[in-house]
Amino acid sequence: MDEEKLFAARLHAVRHRPYLATALFALHTVESRRVPTMAVDRHWRCYVSPAFVARTPLAELAGVWVHEVSHLLRDHHGRGDRFADKHGLTGPGERLRMNIAADCEINDDVFGDGLVRPEGAVHPALLRLPEGQLMEDYLRQFRLGPHTNGFAWLDCGSGADGLERDWDLGTDGAHGLSEQERDAVRFRVAQGITGHPGNVPKGWQRWAQEAFHPPQPWRDLLGAAVRTAISGPGVGEDYTYGRPARRSVSLPGVVLPSLRRRPPRVCVIVDTSGSVSDAELGSAIVEIAAIARAVGGRRDLVSVLSCDAAAHITQPLCRAEGIPLVGGGGTDLRTGFAKALRASPRPDVVVALTDGQTPWPDARPLCRTVVGLFPRQRPSNENNPHYVPDTPPAWARVVTVN
């Protein structure tokens, strides 16, 4: 194999994509005549066909280096496994589809600006798909068929789709990176992108932000907590004389009320103190809209209360975008809880969206409570550097909102 040409192409890739240098030099090359071009496994080994290196121009070979390392940085093997498990996808055909979708995610903006697109590279336009989407989005938009017949040869290895190949050296093979080493490489690359974004493509900037703040299912968790709270026993139940209880027939002259379930009411307390950022208030708006969907879209059942050191006017939910959030002072959510529980009708569930730097009610409210907690690395109190806020009480269901 012409290693001089192969490694010269890597230097060419580093020259034009310096933020990927750590990842490119972390790859260990393995000569293999069983791969069609170049392929990677999840342990950061790069399998290279000598014939492919010989026939490919150096500039295109540099693009292949960047393409293959992109599969590993973007965790396409892990994401492919998770997508396959969730949707019950099996077999090499589905893995080929994942490889094509992963290539579409990479190739829509990775080339250009000194980096030549390799011949035969898959990009969304070839499949009549929009650019700028993720692998999972593309997987929902196409199936193997006439538009994909030309890519049957495609094989970027198990690092692109999660399906192990016969040529893989496996976990116990030489020169593989450990999970900690792989995470360290991703962090260094993300750090370089966020520190000097310059003309870095939008896809890489989005990836770098997620690498620093990996997506977590907190929205699902918060939604599940609210749905559990509003569907719990006793929530939304009340006695009514509109329809007498059936037991009234055993007590002549006495009318007993019946127990009826009404739609549950939710009050959202938003911490608007100075320690809560605008981005977190934006997340609160998004969650209020999701809470309205959790109660069946009945916006009349959701009210919003701004609270810093004092509780402000309760706002009925007309539309999430128009909620006025006022405040900016200190924090005392006890006033917000007190105002919410004095409302008529009283809410069945109280959702508090806060950074947690607040006193909490001494007694458990007479309704279910869910706390969406904005995380903090360390408490902040300019008047007391040793300030440690109280943790949310045990009677509240707590979900960390990242």
GIDAFEN-V419928 format. One record per helix or strand. SS is the DSSP state (H for helix, E for strand). FROM is the first residue (numbers start at 1). TO is the last residue. If there is no record, write none. Layout:
[[SS | FROM | TO] [SS | FROM | TO]]
This chain:
[[H | 3 | 16] [H | 18 | 26] [E | 28 | 31] [E | 38 | 40] [E | 45 | 48] [H | 50 | 55] [H | 58 | 73] [H | 76 | 87] [H | 92 | 107] [E | 112 | 112] [E | 115 | 115] [H | 124 | 127] [H | 135 | 139] [H | 146 | 151] [H | 158 | 161] [H | 179 | 195] [H | 202 | 212] [H | 218 | 230] [E | 237 | 244] [H | 246 | 250] [E | 257 | 261] [E | 266 | 271] [H | 278 | 294] [H | 299 | 301] [E | 302 | 307] [E | 311 | 316] [H | 320 | 322] [H | 333 | 342] [E | 349 | 354] [E | 368 | 374] [E | 397 | 401]]
